[in-house]
Amino acid sequence: MIRTITTAPSAAPVTIAKKSNWKSGLPVISAHGVTLRELTVEDAATLHAHLSTIEVGRFISPAPTTVAGFERFIAWAQAERAAGRYACFAVVPKGEEHAVGIFQVRQLEPSFATAEWGFALGHAYWGTGVFAAAAPAVVEFAFAEIGVRRLEARSSVLNGRGNGALRKIGAINEAVLRKSFLKDGVYQDQMLWAIDASDWRLSATPISPSVH
């Protein structure tokens, strides 16, 4: 069935092609100008092209360095999703066929009540509105479909763009984690961001869902 939701006060509605159990396969989520869906092996080449650049790699853990490496990552992501520990969405902008980035959500405790999320997007799509459309939809999926209560993110203090994006969608900076991220042989400080499910519900504009 299709369920229409609103993710934040100023956000456009998104539609979720909902499955009975996300562990058996992620839903397809359509937001403004972007589709979020399960990764497939056909995404490996475009992910390698978009996520292996210097700009993207500056503030994230090292990505696979080959197309074959991304193929192995995709197989691992599907296995972890089936085990109920992890969800990884392909980011497919309007007009594209394959992924140009990812959003991932992983459990921090067995119940999945506390989870960590992260994202990586090809440099060509920075500032285009793709993140602004996709991020609230992923947060809503985590709270409404997985049952997450607290969603955390960690971002290097040097990552001004990433920290600004997290703040803009309503994440709260709770702490600075000293020298907690090793990048190119240097430990960097990270900012700990959190979104609470009850706060998210209070900030969202309630609408009646339409089911088809």
Buried (B, 14 or more C-beta within 10 A) or exposed (E): EBBBBBBBEEBBBBBBBBBEEBBEBBBBBBBBBBBBBBBEEEBBBBBBBBBBEEEBBEBBEEBBEEBEBBBEBBEEBBEBBEEBBBBBBBBBBEEBEBBBBBBBBBBBEEEBBBBBBBBBBBBBBBEBEBBBBBBBBBBBBBBBBBEBBBBBBBBBBBBEEBBEBBEEBBBEBEEEBEEBBEBEEEEBEBBBBBBBBEBBEEEBEEEEBEEE
